[in-house]
Amino acid sequence: MKGKSAIITGSNSGIGLGVARELARVGADVVLNSFTDRDEDHALAAEIAAEFGVNARYIAADMSQGDQCRRLIEEAGGCDVLVNNAGIQHVAPIDEFPTEKWDAIIAINMNSAFHTTAAALPHMRQRGWGRVINIASAHGLTASPYKAAYVAAKHGVVGMTKTVALETAEEPITCNAICPGYVLTPLVEAQIPDTMEKYNMGREEVIKKVMLERQPSREFATVEQLGGTVAFLASDAAAQITGTTISVDGGWTAL
Ligand code: NAD
């Protein structure tokens, strides 16, 4: 990936950070992003630059705002690889689902991918190469109760992925979605102690019987595995893979 540049939205933690690190490891210059603008955000980019010998910078932009999504792409000078990863979750029955949470999830998890993709494609066309990789979810293919906004947004992202793939099919640009099951991110790790207490179970039992109940492998996916899947989709080996989804879910969607 030497000489290629990547923008990863929502990449100051979790999957986005894992993806940024893997793309840097294989030689890409990376732009990290989130909505905060703290010293530690910029320090993450500096660490990646020092560790992997690539250019890395952090650009603050709120992915709930369409104009900021587009500004992120322009401020970065476009990119070869766009990874739409920023996402949030809220869990509630639909008749009690707070409207502001619905709007925020649809904006961050789905609309942001519209704005960044629309802004990035002209740059990719100018460069004659591009990869749009959307981090959807097993919930882009299946549903769970109480996650109406998340499931709607992720299904929307999968649909948009197919459309962008068709619109770029005759160009050296691809667009795909990755659908992770449960991934061990700091956010998920933080839920383990409370869940252990709630169910009066040990760590392994809580992970396998409660958290990974729908994941037949009974193993979390890791951010490194997600990074590797993104790097594969960005590689020349994946040049004819477009408009599809790759599940990294330990068999969840095979059930
Ligand atoms: P995370 O909370 O660690 O990461 C989310 C990232 O998005 C963070 O960097 C956060 O700062 C950023 N973000 C949130 N709101 C933002 C905004 N308004 N503007 C810009 N950035 C914003 O969670 P994660 O698990 O790494 O999730 C990353 C993506 O993977 C999400 O789209 C999520 O839906 C998806 N996903 C996660 C899992 C899982 O089990 N962890 C499973 C399937 C899909």
Boltz pocket constraint, residues with backbone or C-beta under 6 A from the ligand:
constraints:
  - pocket:
      binder: B
      contacts: [[A, 9], [A, 10], [A, 11], [A, 12], [A, 13], [A, 14], [A, 15], [A, 16], [A, 33], [A, 34], [A, 35], [A, 61], [A, 62], [A, 63], [A, 64], [A, 84], [A, 85], [A, 86], [A, 87], [A, 88], [A, 108], [A, 109], [A, 135], [A, 136], [A, 137], [A, 138], [A, 179], [A, 180], [A, 181], [A, 182], [A, 183], [A, 184], [A, 185], [A, 186], [A, 187], [A, 188]]
      max_distance: 6.0
